[in-house]
Amino acid sequence: MQPTSIPLTARTGDPNTELLRQYGWSIGAFSGPYCVAWRGRDEVVLEWTADGWQYIGGRGAVGDL
């Protein structure tokens, strides 16, 4: 593991909001597996699944997740 890497932990556990912050997203709110995040003009709703963060809807792109 690189010293600056963020552990992914078990993806079925608690949502990893630090993973979003690593990519420049700010967390607006989250409840259970769902999260509202924004970056610049982009505002999205994401869901934490066994495969990581999945785009649910909103304005903008999340291509780097």
PDBQT receptor file of N, H, CA, C and O in Angstrom, charges set to zero:
ATOM      1  N   MET A   1       0.843  -1.167   0.000  1.00  0.00    +0.000 N 
ATOM      2  CA  MET A   1       0.000   0.000   0.000  1.00  0.00    +0.000 C 
ATOM      3  C   MET A   1       0.892   1.234   0.000  1.00  0.00    +0.000 C 
ATOM      4  O   MET A   1       1.877   1.305   0.734  1.00  0.00    +0.000 OA
ATOM      5  N   GLN A   2       0.534   2.198  -0.829  1.00  0.00    +0.000 N 
ATOM      6  H   GLN A   2      -0.266   2.140  -1.425  1.00  0.00    +0.000 HD
ATOM      7  CA  GLN A   2       1.255   3.461  -0.857  1.00  0.00    +0.000 C 
ATOM      8  C   GLN A   2       0.868   4.281   0.373  1.00  0.00    +0.000 C 
ATOM      9  O   GLN A   2      -0.272   4.196   0.830  1.00  0.00    +0.000 OA
ATOM     10  N   PRO A   3       1.791   5.069   0.914  1.00  0.00    +0.000 N 
ATOM     11  CA  PRO A   3       1.484   5.842   2.119  1.00  0.00    +0.000 C 
ATOM     12  C   PRO A   3       0.320   6.811   1.952  1.00  0.00    +0.000 C 
ATOM     13  O   PRO A   3      -0.358   7.128   2.929  1.00  0.00    +0.000 OA
ATOM     14  N   THR A   4       0.076   7.286   0.735  1.00  0.00    +0.000 N 
ATOM     15  H   THR A   4       0.626   7.028  -0.059  1.00  0.00    +0.000 HD
ATOM     16  CA  THR A   4      -1.006   8.248   0.534  1.00  0.00    +0.000 C 
ATOM     17  C   THR A   4      -2.282   7.600   0.014  1.00  0.00    +0.000 C 
ATOM     18  O   THR A   4      -3.265   8.297  -0.240  1.00  0.00    +0.000 OA
ATOM     19  N   SER A   5      -2.284   6.293  -0.145  1.00  0.00    +0.000 N 
ATOM     20  H   SER A   5      -1.486   5.728   0.062  1.00  0.00    +0.000 HD
ATOM     21  CA  SER A   5      -3.489   5.648  -0.666  1.00  0.00    +0.000 C 
ATOM     22  C   SER A   5      -4.541   5.529   0.429  1.00  0.00    +0.000 C 
ATOM     23  O   SER A   5      -4.220   5.446   1.615  1.00  0.00    +0.000 OA
ATOM     24  N   ILE A   6      -5.786   5.523   0.013  1.00  0.00    +0.000 N 
ATOM     25  H   ILE A   6      -6.047   5.591  -0.950  1.00  0.00    +0.000 HD
ATOM     26  CA  ILE A   6      -6.899   5.408   0.941  1.00  0.00    +0.000 C 
ATOM     27  C   ILE A   6      -7.375   3.971   0.923  1.00  0.00    +0.000 C 
ATOM     28  O   ILE A   6      -7.697   3.445  -0.142  1.00  0.00    +0.000 OA
ATOM     29  N   PRO A   7      -7.427   3.322   2.077  1.00  0.00    +0.000 N 
ATOM     30  CA  PRO A   7      -7.878   1.928   2.092  1.00  0.00    +0.000 C 
ATOM     31  C   PRO A   7      -9.319   1.819   1.615  1.00  0.00    +0.000 C 
ATOM     32  O   PRO A   7     -10.173   2.610   2.015  1.00  0.00    +0.000 OA
ATOM     33  N   LEU A   8      -9.582   0.850   0.772  1.00  0.00    +0.000 N 
ATOM     34  H   LEU A   8      -8.888   0.208   0.447  1.00  0.00    +0.000 HD
ATOM     35  CA  LEU A   8     -10.934   0.660   0.266  1.00  0.00    +0.000 C 
ATOM     36  C   LEU A   8     -11.812  -0.047   1.278  1.00  0.00    +0.000 C 
ATOM     37  O   LEU A   8     -13.036   0.071   1.219  1.00  0.00    +0.000 OA
ATOM     38  N   THR A   9     -11.218  -0.776   2.202  1.00  0.00    +0.000 N 
ATOM     39  H   THR A   9     -10.223  -0.872   2.251  1.00  0.00    +0.000 HD
ATOM     40  CA  THR A   9     -11.917  -1.588   3.200  1.00  0.00    +0.000 C 
ATOM     41  C   THR A   9     -12.908  -2.507   2.507  1.00  0.00    +0.000 C 
ATOM     42  O   THR A   9     -12.883  -2.642   1.284  1.00  0.00    +0.000 OA
ATOM     43  N   ALA A  10     -13.751  -3.117   3.258  1.00  0.00    +0.000 N 
ATOM     44  H   ALA A  10     -13.771  -3.007   4.251  1.00  0.00    +0.000 HD
ATOM     45  CA  ALA A  10     -14.764  -3.997   2.679  1.00  0.00    +0.000 C 
ATOM     46  C   ALA A  10     -15.835  -3.134   2.035  1.00  0.00    +0.000 C 
ATOM     47  O   ALA A  10     -16.478  -2.334   2.714  1.00  0.00    +0.000 OA
ATOM     48  N   ARG A  11     -16.027  -3.282   0.766  1.00  0.00    +0.000 N 
ATOM     49  H   ARG A  11     -15.505  -3.931   0.214  1.00  0.00    +0.000 HD
ATOM     50  CA  ARG A  11     -16.973  -2.425   0.056  1.00  0.00    +0.000 C 
ATOM     51  C   ARG A  11     -18.407  -2.652   0.486  1.00  0.00    +0.000 C 
ATOM     52  O   ARG A  11     -19.273  -1.825   0.201  1.00  0.00    +0.000 OA
ATOM     53  N   THR A  12     -18.672  -3.735   1.154  1.00  0.00    +0.000 N 
ATOM     54  H   THR A  12     -17.969  -4.407   1.385  1.00  0.00    +0.000 HD
ATOM     55  CA  THR A  12     -20.032  -3.967   1.626  1.00  0.00    +0.000 C 
ATOM     56  C   THR A  12     -20.271  -3.293   2.970  1.00  0.00    +0.000 C 
ATOM     57  O   THR A  12     -21.393  -3.319   3.474  1.00  0.00    +0.000 OA
ATOM     58  N   GLY A  13     -19.248  -2.693   3.559  1.00  0.00    +0.000 N 
ATOM     59  H   GLY A  13     -18.336  -2.672   3.149  1.00  0.00    +0.000 HD
ATOM     60  CA  GLY A  13     -19.377  -2.019   4.848  1.00  0.00    +0.000 C 
ATOM     61  C   GLY A  13     -19.884  -0.603   4.688  1.00  0.00    +0.000 C 
ATOM     62  O   GLY A  13     -20.626  -0.293   3.755  1.00  0.00    +0.000 OA
ATOM     63  N   ASP A  14     -19.476   0.249   5.604  1.00  0.00    +0.000 N 
ATOM     64  H   ASP A  14     -18.874  -0.003   6.362  1.00  0.00    +0.000 HD
ATOM     65  CA  ASP A  14     -19.902   1.643   5.577  1.00  0.00    +0.000 C 
ATOM     66  C   ASP A  14     -19.422   2.330   4.308  1.00  0.00    +0.000 C 
ATOM     67  O   ASP A  14     -18.350   2.003   3.799  1.00  0.00    +0.000 OA
ATOM     68  N   PRO A  15     -20.201   3.282   3.787  1.00  0.00    +0.000 N 
ATOM     69  CA  PRO A  15     -19.786   4.023   2.595  1.00  0.00    +0.000 C 
ATOM     70  C   PRO A  15     -18.451   4.726   2.808  1.00  0.00    +0.000 C 
ATOM     71  O   PRO A  15     -18.227   5.335   3.854  1.00  0.00    +0.000 OA
ATOM     72  N   ASN A  16     -17.579   4.643   1.835  1.00  0.00    +0.000 N 
ATOM     73  H   ASN A  16     -17.761   4.148   0.985  1.00  0.00    +0.000 HD
ATOM     74  CA  ASN A  16     -16.248   5.236   1.911  1.00  0.00    +0.000 C 
ATOM     75  C   ASN A  16     -16.285   6.639   1.301  1.00  0.00    +0.000 C 
ATOM     76  O   ASN A  16     -15.981   6.815   0.121  1.00  0.00    +0.000 OA
ATOM     77  N   THR A  17     -16.657   7.635   2.109  1.00  0.00    +0.000 N 
ATOM     78  H   THR A  17     -16.903   7.492   3.067  1.00  0.00    +0.000 HD
ATOM     79  CA  THR A  17     -16.718   9.001   1.611  1.00  0.00    +0.000 C 
ATOM     80  C   THR A  17     -15.332   9.568   1.345  1.00  0.00    +0.000 C 
ATOM     81  O   THR A  17     -15.195  10.502   0.554  1.00  0.00    +0.000 OA
ATOM     82  N   GLU A  18     -14.309   9.030   1.983  1.00  0.00    +0.000 N 
ATOM     83  H   GLU A  18     -14.420   8.272   2.625  1.00  0.00    +0.000 HD
ATOM     84  CA  GLU A  18     -12.943   9.497   1.724  1.00  0.00    +0.000 C 
ATOM     85  C   GLU A  18     -12.533   9.215   0.284  1.00  0.00    +0.000 C 
ATOM     86  O   GLU A  18     -11.739   9.958  -0.294  1.00  0.00    +0.000 OA
ATOM     87  N   LEU A  19     -13.064   8.161  -0.288  1.00  0.00    +0.000 N 
ATOM     88  H   LEU A  19     -13.709   7.558   0.182  1.00  0.00    +0.000 HD
ATOM     89  CA  LEU A  19     -12.785   7.853  -1.688  1.00  0.00    +0.000 C 
ATOM     90  C   LEU A  19     -13.324   8.958  -2.590  1.00  0.00    +0.000 C 
ATOM     91  O   LEU A  19     -12.681   9.320  -3.575  1.00  0.00    +0.000 OA
ATOM     92  N   LEU A  20     -14.496   9.496  -2.264  1.00  0.00    +0.000 N 
ATOM     93  H   LEU A  20     -15.019   9.201  -1.463  1.00  0.00    +0.000 HD
ATOM     94  CA  LEU A  20     -15.049  10.612  -3.032  1.00  0.00    +0.000 C 
ATOM     95  C   LEU A  20     -14.192  11.864  -2.861  1.00  0.00    +0.000 C 
ATOM     96  O   LEU A  20     -13.900  12.561  -3.833  1.00  0.00    +0.000 OA
ATOM     97  N   ARG A  21     -13.794  12.143  -1.629  1.00  0.00    +0.000 N 
ATOM     98  H   ARG A  21     -14.032  11.577  -0.839  1.00  0.00    +0.000 HD
ATOM     99  CA  ARG A  21     -12.972  13.333  -1.362  1.00  0.00    +0.000 C 
ATOM    100  C   ARG A  21     -11.632  13.256  -2.090  1.00  0.00    +0.000 C 
ATOM    101  O   ARG A  21     -11.092  14.279  -2.513  1.00  0.00    +0.000 OA
ATOM    102  N   GLN A  22     -11.102  12.054  -2.233  1.00  0.00    +0.000 N 
ATOM    103  H   GLN A  22     -11.540  11.224  -1.890  1.00  0.00    +0.000 HD
ATOM    104  CA  GLN A  22      -9.837  11.861  -2.948  1.00  0.00    +0.000 C 
ATOM    105  C   GLN A  22      -9.949  12.361  -4.390  1.00  0.00    +0.000 C 
ATOM    106  O   GLN A  22      -8.969  12.841  -4.959  1.00  0.00    +0.000 OA
ATOM    107  N   TYR A  23     -11.136  12.249  -4.977  1.00  0.00    +0.000 N 
ATOM    108  H   TYR A  23     -11.932  11.859  -4.514  1.00  0.00    +0.000 HD
ATOM    109  CA  TYR A  23     -11.363  12.686  -6.351  1.00  0.00    +0.000 C 
ATOM    110  C   TYR A  23     -11.924  14.096  -6.433  1.00  0.00    +0.000 C 
ATOM    111  O   TYR A  23     -12.382  14.517  -7.495  1.00  0.00    +0.000 OA
ATOM    112  N   GLY A  24     -11.895  14.835  -5.325  1.00  0.00    +0.000 N 
ATOM    113  H   GLY A  24     -11.522  14.493  -4.462  1.00  0.00    +0.000 HD
ATOM    114  CA  GLY A  24     -12.286  16.235  -5.335  1.00  0.00    +0.000 C 
ATOM    115  C   GLY A  24     -13.755  16.511  -5.075  1.00  0.00    +0.000 C 
ATOM    116  O   GLY A  24     -14.199  17.649  -5.227  1.00  0.00    +0.000 OA
ATOM    117  N   TRP A  25     -14.522  15.502  -4.687  1.00  0.00    +0.000 N 
ATOM    118  H   TRP A  25     -14.161  14.577  -4.563  1.00  0.00    +0.000 HD
ATOM    119  CA  TRP A  25     -15.938  15.689  -4.400  1.00  0.00    +0.000 C 
ATOM    120  C   TRP A  25     -16.128  16.173  -2.968  1.00  0.00    +0.000 C 
ATOM    121  O   TRP A  25     -15.407  15.755  -2.062  1.00  0.00    +0.000 OA
ATOM    122  N   SER A  26     -17.105  17.056  -2.770  1.00  0.00    +0.000 N 
ATOM    123  H   SER A  26     -17.691  17.395  -3.506  1.00  0.00    +0.000 HD
ATOM    124  CA  SER A  26     -17.524  17.482  -1.436  1.00  0.00    +0.000 C 
ATOM    125  C   SER A  26     -18.811  16.742  -1.107  1.00  0.00    +0.000 C 
ATOM    126  O   SER A  26     -19.672  16.564  -1.968  1.00  0.00    +0.000 OA
ATOM    127  N   ILE A  27     -18.937  16.316   0.132  1.00  0.00    +0.000 N 
ATOM    128  H   ILE A  27     -18.237  16.461   0.832  1.00  0.00    +0.000 HD
ATOM    129  CA  ILE A  27     -20.093  15.547   0.555  1.00  0.00    +0.000 C 
ATOM    130  C   ILE A  27     -21.153  16.499   1.090  1.00  0.00    +0.000 C 
ATOM    131  O   ILE A  27     -20.901  17.237   2.042  1.00  0.00    +0.000 OA
ATOM    132  N   GLY A  28     -22.336  16.487   0.485  1.00  0.00    +0.000 N 
ATOM    133  H   GLY A  28     -22.540  15.887  -0.288  1.00  0.00    +0.000 HD
ATOM    134  CA  GLY A  28     -23.443  17.310   0.965  1.00  0.00    +0.000 C 
ATOM    135  C   GLY A  28     -24.158  16.623   2.106  1.00  0.00    +0.000 C 
ATOM    136  O   GLY A  28     -24.400  17.223   3.153  1.00  0.00    +0.000 OA
ATOM    137  N   ALA A  29     -24.495  15.369   1.900  1.00  0.00    +0.000 N 
ATOM    138  H   ALA A  29     -24.298  14.882   1.049  1.00  0.00    +0.000 HD
ATOM    139  CA  ALA A  29     -25.195  14.575   2.913  1.00  0.00    +0.000 C 
ATOM    140  C   ALA A  29     -25.139  13.122   2.487  1.00  0.00    +0.000 C 
ATOM    141  O   ALA A  29     -25.005  12.812   1.303  1.00  0.00    +0.000 OA
ATOM    142  N   PHE A  30     -25.242  12.239   3.461  1.00  0.00    +0.000 N 
ATOM    143  H   PHE A  30     -25.350  12.490   4.423  1.00  0.00    +0.000 HD
ATOM    144  CA  PHE A  30     -25.414  10.837   3.097  1.00  0.00    +0.000 C 
ATOM    145  C   PHE A  30     -26.279  10.150   4.126  1.00  0.00    +0.000 C 
ATOM    146  O   PHE A  30     -26.279  10.492   5.309  1.00  0.00    +0.000 OA
ATOM    147  N   SER A  31     -27.013   9.172   3.641  1.00  0.00    +0.000 N 
ATOM    148  H   SER A  31     -27.013   8.894   2.680  1.00  0.00    +0.000 HD
ATOM    149  CA  SER A  31     -27.933   8.411   4.478  1.00  0.00    +0.000 C 
ATOM    150  C   SER A  31     -27.888   6.969   4.008  1.00  0.00    +0.000 C 
ATOM    151  O   SER A  31     -28.207   6.666   2.858  1.00  0.00    +0.000 OA
ATOM    152  N   GLY A  32     -27.490   6.089   4.906  1.00  0.00    +0.000 N 
ATOM    153  H   GLY A  32     -27.231   6.335   5.840  1.00  0.00    +0.000 HD
ATOM    154  CA  GLY A  32     -27.340   4.687   4.514  1.00  0.00    +0.000 C 
ATOM    155  C   GLY A  32     -26.321   4.584   3.391  1.00  0.00    +0.000 C 
ATOM    156  O   GLY A  32     -25.215   5.108   3.524  1.00  0.00    +0.000 OA
ATOM    157  N   PRO A  33     -26.659   3.926   2.292  1.00  0.00    +0.000 N 
ATOM    158  CA  PRO A  33     -25.706   3.771   1.192  1.00  0.00    +0.000 C 
ATOM    159  C   PRO A  33     -25.724   4.932   0.202  1.00  0.00    +0.000 C 
ATOM    160  O   PRO A  33     -24.952   4.921  -0.757  1.00  0.00    +0.000 OA
ATOM    161  N   TYR A  34     -26.589   5.942   0.407  1.00  0.00    +0.000 N 
ATOM    162  H   TYR A  34     -27.216   5.951   1.186  1.00  0.00    +0.000 HD
ATOM    163  CA  TYR A  34     -26.755   7.027  -0.559  1.00  0.00    +0.000 C 
ATOM    164  C   TYR A  34     -26.000   8.277  -0.128  1.00  0.00    +0.000 C 
ATOM    165  O   TYR A  34     -25.855   8.562   1.061  1.00  0.00    +0.000 OA
ATOM    166  N   CYS A  35     -25.519   9.019  -1.135  1.00  0.00    +0.000 N 
ATOM    167  H   CYS A  35     -25.636   8.787  -2.101  1.00  0.00    +0.000 HD
ATOM    168  CA  CYS A  35     -24.720  10.212  -0.866  1.00  0.00    +0.000 C 
ATOM    169  C   CYS A  35     -25.016  11.274  -1.915  1.00  0.00    +0.000 C 
ATOM    170  O   CYS A  35     -25.121  10.971  -3.104  1.00  0.00    +0.000 OA
ATOM    171  N   VAL A  36     -25.147  12.514  -1.473  1.00  0.00    +0.000 N 
ATOM    172  H   VAL A  36     -25.061  12.760  -0.508  1.00  0.00    +0.000 HD
ATOM    173  CA  VAL A  36     -25.226  13.655  -2.374  1.00  0.00    +0.000 C 
ATOM    174  C   VAL A  36     -23.863  14.325  -2.333  1.00  0.00    +0.000 C 
ATOM    175  O   VAL A  36     -23.370  14.686  -1.264  1.00  0.00    +0.000 OA
ATOM    176  N   ALA A  37     -23.260  14.488  -3.499  1.00  0.00    +0.000 N 
ATOM    177  H   ALA A  37     -23.660  14.195  -4.367  1.00  0.00    +0.000 HD
ATOM    178  CA  ALA A  37     -21.918  15.073  -3.564  1.00  0.00    +0.000 C 
ATOM    179  C   ALA A  37     -21.873  16.112  -4.682  1.00  0.00    +0.000 C 
ATOM    180  O   ALA A  37     -22.637  16.039  -5.644  1.00  0.00    +0.000 OA
ATOM    181  N   TRP A  38     -20.966  17.081  -4.541  1.00  0.00    +0.000 N 
ATOM    182  H   TRP A  38     -20.345  17.140  -3.759  1.00  0.00    +0.000 HD
ATOM    183  CA  TRP A  38     -20.788  18.057  -5.604  1.00  0.00    +0.000 C 
ATOM    184  C   TRP A  38     -19.319  18.359  -5.805  1.00  0.00    +0.000 C 
ATOM    185  O   TRP A  38     -18.486  18.203  -4.912  1.00  0.00    +0.000 OA
ATOM    186  N   ARG A  39     -19.040  18.802  -7.032  1.00  0.00    +0.000 N 
ATOM    187  H   ARG A  39     -19.717  18.928  -7.757  1.00  0.00    +0.000 HD
ATOM    188  CA  ARG A  39     -17.691  19.217  -7.427  1.00  0.00    +0.000 C 
ATOM    189  C   ARG A  39     -17.886  20.258  -8.510  1.00  0.00    +0.000 C 
ATOM    190  O   ARG A  39     -18.346  19.953  -9.611  1.00  0.00    +0.000 OA
ATOM    191  N   GLY A  40     -17.527  21.500  -8.182  1.00  0.00    +0.000 N 
ATOM    192  H   GLY A  40     -17.154  21.747  -7.288  1.00  0.00    +0.000 HD
ATOM    193  CA  GLY A  40     -17.771  22.588  -9.131  1.00  0.00    +0.000 C 
ATOM    194  C   GLY A  40     -19.266  22.731  -9.375  1.00  0.00    +0.000 C 
ATOM    195  O   GLY A  40     -20.038  22.903  -8.432  1.00  0.00    +0.000 OA
ATOM    196  N   ARG A  41     -19.678  22.660 -10.647  1.00  0.00    +0.000 N 
ATOM    197  H   ARG A  41     -19.051  22.520 -11.413  1.00  0.00    +0.000 HD
ATOM    198  CA  ARG A  41     -21.097  22.764 -10.996  1.00  0.00    +0.000 C 
ATOM    199  C   ARG A  41     -21.807  21.422 -10.982  1.00  0.00    +0.000 C 
ATOM    200  O   ARG A  41     -23.031  21.377 -11.108  1.00  0.00    +0.000 OA
ATOM    201  N   ASP A  42     -21.080  20.339 -10.833  1.00  0.00    +0.000 N 
ATOM    202  H   ASP A  42     -20.086  20.376 -10.731  1.00  0.00    +0.000 HD
ATOM    203  CA  ASP A  42     -21.667  19.001 -10.840  1.00  0.00    +0.000 C 
ATOM    204  C   ASP A  42     -22.249  18.667  -9.470  1.00  0.00    +0.000 C 
ATOM    205  O   ASP A  42     -21.601  18.883  -8.445  1.00  0.00    +0.000 OA
ATOM    206  N   GLU A  43     -23.463  18.143  -9.456  1.00  0.00    +0.000 N 
ATOM    207  H   GLU A  43     -23.989  17.967 -10.288  1.00  0.00    +0.000 HD
ATOM    208  CA  GLU A  43     -24.097  17.676  -8.222  1.00  0.00    +0.000 C 
ATOM    209  C   GLU A  43     -24.750  16.337  -8.529  1.00  0.00    +0.000 C 
ATOM    210  O   GLU A  43     -25.578  16.241  -9.434  1.00  0.00    +0.000 OA
ATOM    211  N   VAL A  44     -24.382  15.309  -7.783  1.00  0.00    +0.000 N 
ATOM    212  H   VAL A  44     -23.709  15.387  -7.048  1.00  0.00    +0.000 HD
ATOM    213  CA  VAL A  44     -24.823  13.959  -8.106  1.00  0.00    +0.000 C 
ATOM    214  C   VAL A  44     -25.305  13.217  -6.864  1.00  0.00    +0.000 C 
ATOM    215  O   VAL A  44     -24.960  13.559  -5.733  1.00  0.00    +0.000 OA
ATOM    216  N   VAL A  45     -26.109  12.196  -7.113  1.00  0.00    +0.000 N 
ATOM    217  H   VAL A  45     -26.389  11.918  -8.032  1.00  0.00    +0.000 HD
ATOM    218  CA  VAL A  45     -26.517  11.251  -6.078  1.00  0.00    +0.000 C 
ATOM    219  C   VAL A  45     -25.838   9.930  -6.407  1.00  0.00    +0.000 C 
ATOM    220  O   VAL A  45     -25.922   9.435  -7.531  1.00  0.00    +0.000 OA
ATOM    221  N   LEU A  46     -25.165   9.370  -5.412  1.00  0.00    +0.000 N 
ATOM    222  H   LEU A  46     -25.096   9.772  -4.499  1.00  0.00    +0.000 HD
ATOM    223  CA  LEU A  46     -24.418   8.126  -5.587  1.00  0.00    +0.000 C 
ATOM    224  C   LEU A  46     -24.903   7.091  -4.590  1.00  0.00    +0.000 C 
ATOM    225  O   LEU A  46     -25.439   7.425  -3.534  1.00  0.00    +0.000 OA
ATOM    226  N   GLU A  47     -24.707   5.829  -4.943  1.00  0.00    +0.000 N 
ATOM    227  H   GLU A  47     -24.271   5.557  -5.801  1.00  0.00    +0.000 HD
ATOM    228  CA  GLU A  47     -25.040   4.735  -4.032  1.00  0.00    +0.000 C 
ATOM    229  C   GLU A  47     -23.805   3.874  -3.825  1.00  0.00    +0.000 C 
ATOM    230  O   GLU A  47     -23.122   3.522  -4.787  1.00  0.00    +0.000 OA
ATOM    231  N   TRP A  48     -23.515   3.535  -2.577  1.00  0.00    +0.000 N 
ATOM    232  H   TRP A  48     -24.069   3.821  -1.795  1.00  0.00    +0.000 HD
ATOM    233  CA  TRP A  48     -22.394   2.659  -2.228  1.00  0.00    +0.000 C 
ATOM    234  C   TRP A  48     -22.853   1.215  -2.377  1.00  0.00    +0.000 C 
ATOM    235  O   TRP A  48     -23.801   0.796  -1.713  1.00  0.00    +0.000 OA
ATOM    236  N   THR A  49     -22.186   0.447  -3.245  1.00  0.00    +0.000 N 
ATOM    237  H   THR A  49     -21.416   0.788  -3.783  1.00  0.00    +0.000 HD
ATOM    238  CA  THR A  49     -22.525  -0.957  -3.471  1.00  0.00    +0.000 C 
ATOM    239  C   THR A  49     -21.273  -1.800  -3.285  1.00  0.00    +0.000 C 
ATOM    240  O   THR A  49     -20.207  -1.280  -2.956  1.00  0.00    +0.000 OA
ATOM    241  N   ALA A  50     -21.407  -3.087  -3.496  1.00  0.00    +0.000 N 
ATOM    242  H   ALA A  50     -22.273  -3.510  -3.764  1.00  0.00    +0.000 HD
ATOM    243  CA  ALA A  50     -20.254  -3.989  -3.405  1.00  0.00    +0.000 C 
ATOM    244  C   ALA A  50     -19.195  -3.635  -4.444  1.00  0.00    +0.000 C 
ATOM    245  O   ALA A  50     -18.030  -3.997  -4.279  1.00  0.00    +0.000 OA
ATOM    246  N   ASP A  51     -19.580  -2.933  -5.515  1.00  0.00    +0.000 N 
ATOM    247  H   ASP A  51     -20.526  -2.639  -5.649  1.00  0.00    +0.000 HD
ATOM    248  CA  ASP A  51     -18.639  -2.526  -6.564  1.00  0.00    +0.000 C 
ATOM    249  C   ASP A  51     -18.111  -1.116  -6.368  1.00  0.00    +0.000 C 
ATOM    250  O   ASP A  51     -17.397  -0.610  -7.233  1.00  0.00    +0.000 OA
ATOM    251  N   GLY A  52     -18.440  -0.462  -5.255  1.00  0.00    +0.000 N 
ATOM    252  H   GLY A  52     -19.020  -0.873  -4.551  1.00  0.00    +0.000 HD
ATOM    253  CA  GLY A  52     -17.993   0.905  -5.003  1.00  0.00    +0.000 C 
ATOM    254  C   GLY A  52     -19.128   1.886  -5.246  1.00  0.00    +0.000 C 
ATOM    255  O   GLY A  52     -20.299   1.509  -5.190  1.00  0.00    +0.000 OA
ATOM    256  N   TRP A  53     -18.791   3.140  -5.514  1.00  0.00    +0.000 N 
ATOM    257  H   TRP A  53     -17.840   3.447  -5.559  1.00  0.00    +0.000 HD
ATOM    258  CA  TRP A  53     -19.794   4.175  -5.732  1.00  0.00    +0.000 C 
ATOM    259  C   TRP A  53     -20.401   4.035  -7.115  1.00  0.00    +0.000 C 
ATOM    260  O   TRP A  53     -19.685   3.902  -8.107  1.00  0.00    +0.000 OA
ATOM    261  N   GLN A  54     -21.730   4.065  -7.176  1.00  0.00    +0.000 N 
ATOM    262  H   GLN A  54     -22.312   4.173  -6.370  1.00  0.00    +0.000 HD
ATOM    263  CA  GLN A  54     -22.469   3.972  -8.431  1.00  0.00    +0.000 C 
ATOM    264  C   GLN A  54     -23.319   5.224  -8.599  1.00  0.00    +0.000 C 
ATOM    265  O   GLN A  54     -23.975   5.669  -7.657  1.00  0.00    +0.000 OA
ATOM    266  N   TYR A  55     -23.305   5.788  -9.803  1.00  0.00    +0.000 N 
ATOM    267  H   TYR A  55     -22.773   5.426 -10.568  1.00  0.00    +0.000 HD
ATOM    268  CA  TYR A  55     -24.081   6.983 -10.131  1.00  0.00    +0.000 C 
ATOM    269  C   TYR A  55     -25.571   6.650 -10.171  1.00  0.00    +0.000 C 
ATOM    270  O   TYR A  55     -25.981   5.702 -10.840  1.00  0.00    +0.000 OA
ATOM    271  N   ILE A  56     -26.380   7.433  -9.454  1.00  0.00    +0.000 N 
ATOM    272  H   ILE A  56     -26.048   8.204  -8.910  1.00  0.00    +0.000 HD
ATOM    273  CA  ILE A  56     -27.830   7.261  -9.462  1.00  0.00    +0.000 C 
ATOM    274  C   ILE A  56     -28.485   8.342 -10.314  1.00  0.00    +0.000 C 
ATOM    275  O   ILE A  56     -29.376   8.045 -11.111  1.00  0.00    +0.000 OA
ATOM    276  N   GLY A  57     -28.056   9.588 -10.156  1.00  0.00    +0.000 N 
ATOM    277  H   GLY A  57     -27.332   9.829  -9.509  1.00  0.00    +0.000 HD
ATOM    278  CA  GLY A  57     -28.636  10.680 -10.931  1.00  0.00    +0.000 C 
ATOM    279  C   GLY A  57     -28.015  12.005 -10.549  1.00  0.00    +0.000 C 
ATOM    280  O   GLY A  57     -27.127  12.073  -9.699  1.00  0.00    +0.000 OA
ATOM    281  N   GLY A  58     -28.499  13.069 -11.197  1.00  0.00    +0.000 N 
ATOM    282  H   GLY A  58     -29.220  13.014 -11.887  1.00  0.00    +0.000 HD
ATOM    283  CA  GLY A  58     -28.003  14.400 -10.899  1.00  0.00    +0.000 C 
ATOM    284  C   GLY A  58     -27.469  15.092 -12.132  1.00  0.00    +0.000 C 
ATOM    285  O   GLY A  58     -27.677  14.637 -13.256  1.00  0.00    +0.000 OA
ATOM    286  N   ARG A  59     -26.771  16.209 -11.908  1.00  0.00    +0.000 N 
ATOM    287  H   ARG A  59     -26.602  16.579 -10.995  1.00  0.00    +0.000 HD
ATOM    288  CA  ARG A  59     -26.164  16.986 -12.988  1.00  0.00    +0.000 C 
ATOM    289  C   ARG A  59     -24.667  16.761 -12.967  1.00  0.00    +0.000 C 
ATOM    290  O   ARG A  59     -24.028  16.885 -11.922  1.00  0.00    +0.000 OA
ATOM    291  N   GLY A  60     -24.112  16.435 -14.107  1.00  0.00    +0.000 N 
ATOM    292  H   GLY A  60     -24.631  16.335 -14.956  1.00  0.00    +0.000 HD
ATOM    293  CA  GLY A  60     -22.667  16.302 -14.194  1.00  0.00    +0.000 C 
ATOM    294  C   GLY A  60     -22.227  14.874 -14.397  1.00  0.00    +0.000 C 
ATOM    295  O   GLY A  60     -23.037  13.954 -14.507  1.00  0.00    +0.000 OA
ATOM    296  N   ALA A  61     -20.923  14.715 -14.441  1.00  0.00    +0.000 N 
ATOM    297  H   ALA A  61     -20.265  15.462 -14.352  1.00  0.00    +0.000 HD
ATOM    298  CA  ALA A  61     -20.318  13.416 -14.727  1.00  0.00    +0.000 C 
ATOM    299  C   ALA A  61     -19.486  12.949 -13.545  1.00  0.00    +0.000 C 
ATOM    300  O   ALA A  61     -18.933  13.755 -12.797  1.00  0.00    +0.000 OA
ATOM    301  N   VAL A  62     -19.409  11.645 -13.393  1.00  0.00    +0.000 N 
ATOM    302  H   VAL A  62     -19.858  10.991 -14.001  1.00  0.00    +0.000 HD
ATOM    303  CA  VAL A  62     -18.589  11.053 -12.339  1.00  0.00    +0.000 C 
ATOM    304  C   VAL A  62     -17.633  10.034 -12.949  1.00  0.00    +0.000 C 
ATOM    305  O   VAL A  62     -17.349   9.007 -12.333  1.00  0.00    +0.000 OA
ATOM    306  N   GLY A  63     -17.144  10.301 -14.130  1.00  0.00    +0.000 N 
ATOM    307  H   GLY A  63     -17.375  11.136 -14.631  1.00  0.00    +0.000 HD
ATOM    308  CA  GLY A  63     -16.340   9.343 -14.870  1.00  0.00    +0.000 C 
ATOM    309  C   GLY A  63     -15.121   8.813 -14.145  1.00  0.00    +0.000 C 
ATOM    310  O   GLY A  63     -14.617   7.752 -14.511  1.00  0.00    +0.000 OA
ATOM    311  N   ASP A  64     -14.625   9.511 -13.128  1.00  0.00    +0.000 N 
ATOM    312  H   ASP A  64     -15.035  10.373 -12.831  1.00  0.00    +0.000 HD
ATOM    313  CA  ASP A  64     -13.397   9.073 -12.459  1.00  0.00    +0.000 C 
ATOM    314  C   ASP A  64     -13.648   8.163 -11.268  1.00  0.00    +0.000 C 
ATOM    315  O   ASP A  64     -12.694   7.786 -10.587  1.00  0.00    +0.000 OA
ATOM    316  N   LEU A  65     -14.886   7.797 -10.990  1.00  0.00    +0.000 N 
ATOM    317  H   LEU A  65     -15.661   8.103 -11.543  1.00  0.00    +0.000 HD
ATOM    318  CA  LEU A  65     -15.162   6.905  -9.855  1.00  0.00    +0.000 C 
ATOM    319  C   LEU A  65     -15.258   5.475 -10.307  1.00  0.00    +0.000 C 
ATOM    320  O   LEU A  65     -15.485   4.583  -9.490  1.00  0.00    +0.000 OA
TER     321      LEU A  65
